[in-house]
Amino acid sequence: MSTDPLQRWTQRDLVGGVRSTPETELSAWICNPSTGQPIETQRSTSTMQVLRAIQIADDIDRAGTWRDTPLELRAQLMESIAQELDSHAPDIAEAEALGTGIVISVTRMFADSLGSVFRDAANRLRSGWTSTDLSEEQRPVRLLRLPWGPTVVLVPWNSPSGVASKKVAYALAVGAPVILKANEWAPYGCNLLADAIERAGVPSGAFQLVHGGAEVGHLLVSDPRVRAISFTGSVAVGRQIAQAAAPNFTALQLELSGNNPAVVLEDADIRATASELRDGMVKLNGEWCEAPRKIFVPRDLHDELCDALRE
């Protein structure tokens, strides 16, 4: 099945500083959601490679080679990543639009913001964020922000590189080796993020990228060498991750959708309210974790608001 001009979009692992094509071909296709055009089959990192990535992250953590890198050098690397992301923002926007079906005007805004995330991480390192003095008189207290250890990042399909950047930037900045699993339905933005991190000169193995579905995810989150997991996605998958990680007491950060009620007051401008609610409801094709999920409105404004929303 021809992929024609879309052949430049590929899935590539980054394990131990080496880029390679994931070994296993899955049954599902990655398709352009806007047209239905097939791009390529989903691919999965082999079990051996996933376990190797975890071992590399564990070795780096135990040796302290990334954690003990001087703060200023880590800050400079964060800034280098930011510059790389700025330079390739148009490609990232295109990759995210291709993978998610979200209009490119929105993915451009996301792509243009990725560099600022890594700059913020650099600024935090320089501001003393990793060690804060909270002492009172005759009571010395210091808050230390230390890496948990090898950290796994799992991202959703609706904004993969945006979500990944926020999770990866601060984990790397604080000194944790990171393994990112690209979303199997929209992997291309995460591949470009990996390219940027590699070009910036982050030491081999401090950041790694793998691919695949639930099987790869389970290998990552159930391994006792993984000490922290950050996941954004559904409640069902979040529950599975929590169950798999519980025997190891792995630190979890789970963002499992949102509730997001909107409250409309008696004196609200109904047309302006409807406009704001509409923008929230349809952003990211309606698959936005911050979208309004329910609306509380006075009974006497109910019909007017519904009419304005329909219009």
C-alpha positions in Angstrom: 0.0 0.0 0.0 1.7 3.2 -1.1 2.3 6.0 1.4 3.6 8.4 -1.3 4.7 11.8 0.2 4.1 10.6 3.8 7.1 8.2 3.7 9.2 10.8 5.6 7.2 10.2 8.7 8.7 7.1 10.5 8.7 5.4 13.8 12.2 5.1 15.3 13.3 3.9 18.7 16.1 5.7 20.6 17.7 3.2 23.0 21.1 3.7 24.4 21.8 6.6 22.0 21.0 4.5 18.9 18.1 5.2 16.5 16.5 2.1 15.0 13.3 0.9 13.5 11.1 -0.9 16.0 11.3 -4.6 15.2 7.7 -5.7 15.5 5.0 -4.8 13.0 1.5 -4.6 14.6 -1.8 -5.3 12.8 -3.2 -1.8 13.0 -2.4 1.1 10.6 -1.5 4.6 11.4 -3.8 6.7 9.2 -4.3 10.3 8.5 -7.4 11.1 10.5 -8.4 13.9 8.1 -8.4 11.8 5.0 -8.3 8.1 6.1 -5.2 7.7 4.0 -2.9 4.9 5.5 0.6 6.1 6.4 2.3 3.0 7.7 1.6 0.1 10.1 2.1 0.6 13.8 5.3 -0.8 15.1 6.4 -2.0 18.5 9.7 -2.1 20.2 10.8 -5.6 21.0 10.6 -6.9 24.6 14.4 -7.3 24.6 14.9 -3.6 23.5 12.3 -2.4 26.1 14.1 -4.3 28.9 17.4 -3.0 27.6 16.2 0.6 27.7 15.0 0.1 31.3 18.4 -1.4 32.2 20.3 1.5 30.7 18.1 4.0 32.6 18.7 2.0 35.8 22.5 1.9 35.3 22.6 5.7 34.6 20.6 6.3 37.8 22.7 4.0 40.0 25.9 5.5 38.6 24.5 9.1 39.1 26.0 10.3 35.9 23.0 12.3 34.8 21.7 13.2 38.3 25.2 14.5 39.3 25.6 16.6 36.1 26.2 20.2 37.2 22.9 22.2 37.3 24.3 24.8 34.9 25.2 22.2 32.3 21.7 20.6 32.6 20.2 24.1 32.2 22.3 24.7 29.1 21.1 21.4 27.6 17.5 22.3 28.3 18.1 25.6 26.4 19.7 23.7 23.5 16.6 21.4 23.3 14.4 24.5 23.3 16.4 26.0 20.4 16.1 22.7 18.4 12.3 22.6 19.0 12.0 26.2 17.9 13.8 25.5 14.7 11.7 22.5 13.9 8.3 23.8 15.2 6.8 23.8 11.6 7.6 20.1 11.2 6.3 19.2 14.6 3.0 21.1 13.9 2.7 19.1 10.6 3.4 15.8 12.4 0.9 16.5 15.1 -1.8 17.5 12.6 -1.1 14.4 10.6 -1.2 12.1 13.6 -4.1 13.6 15.4 -6.4 15.2 12.8 -6.3 18.4 14.7 -6.3 21.5 12.5 -2.8 22.7 11.8 -3.6 26.2 13.1 -3.9 24.7 16.6 -1.0 22.3 16.3 1.2 25.3 15.3 0.3 27.0 18.5 1.3 23.9 20.5 4.5 23.4 18.5 5.5 27.0 19.0 5.2 26.6 22.7 7.3 23.5 23.2 10.6 25.4 23.4 9.3 27.6 26.2 8.7 24.5 28.4 12.4 23.5 28.3 13.4 27.2 28.8 11.3 27.2 31.9 13.0 24.1 33.2 16.4 25.7 32.6 15.2 28.9 34.5 14.0 26.8 37.4 17.4 25.0 37.7 19.2 28.4 37.8 16.7 29.8 40.3 17.6 27.3 43.0 14.4 25.2 42.4 16.2 21.9 43.3 17.1 23.2 46.8 14.9 25.7 48.6 15.7 27.1 52.1 12.6 27.0 54.3 14.4 27.6 57.6 12.9 29.4 60.5 14.8 30.8 63.5 16.8 28.0 65.0 15.0 25.5 62.8 17.1 24.8 59.6 14.9 23.3 56.9 15.8 22.7 53.3 13.4 21.4 50.6 15.3 19.2 48.1 13.7 18.3 44.8 15.4 15.0 43.9 14.8 12.6 41.0 12.9 9.5 41.9 14.9 7.5 39.5 14.2 5.9 36.1 11.0 7.6 34.9 8.5 6.4 32.3 6.3 8.9 30.4 3.2 7.7 28.6 1.2 10.2 26.5 -2.2 10.4 24.8 -2.8 10.7 21.1 -4.5 14.1 21.1 -1.4 16.2 21.9 1.5 13.8 22.2 4.5 16.0 21.8 2.9 18.8 23.9 2.2 16.5 26.8 5.5 14.7 26.4 7.5 17.9 26.5 6.0 19.1 29.8 6.6 15.7 31.4 10.1 15.1 29.9 11.5 18.6 30.4 11.1 18.7 34.2 12.1 15.0 34.7 15.3 15.5 32.8 16.0 18.8 34.4 15.8 17.4 37.9 18.2 14.5 36.9 15.9 11.5 36.2 16.7 9.2 33.2 13.5 9.2 31.1 11.9 6.6 28.8 9.1 8.0 26.7 6.6 5.7 25.0 5.2 7.3 21.8 1.5 7.0 21.3 1.0 4.2 18.8 -1.7 6.1 16.9 0.2 9.4 16.7 3.9 8.8 17.1 5.5 11.3 14.8 5.6 14.4 17.1 7.4 12.4 19.8 9.9 11.2 17.3 10.7 14.8 16.4 11.0 15.6 20.1 13.5 12.7 20.5 15.4 14.1 17.5 15.6 17.5 19.2 16.8 16.0 22.5 19.4 13.9 20.7 20.7 16.9 18.6 21.0 19.0 21.7 23.6 16.7 23.1 21.8 15.1 26.1 24.0 12.2 27.2 23.3 8.8 25.7 20.6 6.9 27.6 19.4 9.8 29.7 16.5 10.1 27.4 15.1 7.1 25.4 12.1 6.6 23.1 10.2 3.3 22.5 7.1 2.4 20.6 4.1 0.1 20.9 0.8 -0.6 22.5 -0.4 -2.0 25.8 2.2 -4.8 25.9 5.1 -2.4 25.8 3.3 -0.1 28.3 2.8 -3.0 30.7 6.5 -4.0 30.5 7.5 -0.4 31.4 5.1 0.3 34.2 5.4 -3.2 35.9 9.2 -3.2 36.0 10.6 -2.7 39.6 13.5 -0.7 38.2 11.1 2.1 37.1 10.7 4.4 40.0 8.2 7.0 38.6 5.5 6.9 36.0 3.7 9.9 34.5 0.6 9.1 32.4 -2.1 11.1 30.7 -5.1 9.2 29.4 -8.2 7.3 30.3 -9.4 6.2 33.7 -9.4 2.6 32.6 -5.7 2.6 31.5 -4.8 4.6 34.6 -6.3 2.0 36.8 -4.3 -0.7 35.0 -1.1 1.2 35.4 -1.8 1.7 39.1 -2.4 -2.0 39.6 0.7 -3.0 37.7 2.9 -0.5 39.6 1.4 -1.1 43.1 3.6 -4.1 44.0 6.7 -1.9 43.4 5.4 1.2 45.2 6.2 3.2 42.1 5.5 6.9 42.3 2.6 7.7 40.0 1.4 10.9 38.4 -2.0 10.0 36.7 -4.0 12.6 34.7 -7.2 10.7 34.0 -9.4 13.0 32.0 -11.4 15.8 33.6 -14.8 16.8 35.0 -14.6 20.5 34.2 -18.1 21.9 35.1 -19.0 25.3 33.8 -21.2 27.5 36.0 -23.4 30.1 34.2 -24.6 32.9 36.5 -27.9 34.8 36.4 -26.4 37.9 34.8 -24.3 36.1 32.2 -24.1 37.4 28.6 -25.5 34.3 27.0 -24.1 34.8 23.5 -20.6 35.4 24.9 -21.0 32.4 27.2 -22.1 30.2 24.4 -19.1 31.4 22.3 -16.6 30.5 25.1 -18.2 27.2 25.8 -18.2 26.3 22.1 -14.5 27.0 21.8 -13.8 24.7 24.8 -16.0 22.0 23.5 -14.5 21.7 20.0 -10.9 22.3 20.8 -8.7 19.3 19.8 -11.7 17.9 18.0 -13.6 17.6 21.3 -10.9 15.4 22.8 -9.5 17.9 25.2 -9.0 17.1 28.8 -9.9 20.7 29.8 -13.1 20.8 27.7 -16.3 21.7 29.6 -18.0 18.4 30.4 -21.2 19.7 32.0 -22.9 23.1 32.4 -24.8 24.3 35.4 -27.2 27.1 34.3 -30.3 28.8 35.9 -33.5 27.2 34.6 -34.8 30.4 33.1 -31.6 30.7 31.0 -31.5 27.0 29.9 -33.4 27.3 26.6 -31.7 30.5 25.6 -28.2 29.0 26.2 -29.1 25.8 24.3 -30.3 27.8 21.4 -27.1 29.9 21.4 -25.0 26.8 21.5 -26.8 25.2 18.6 -26.5 28.4 16.6 
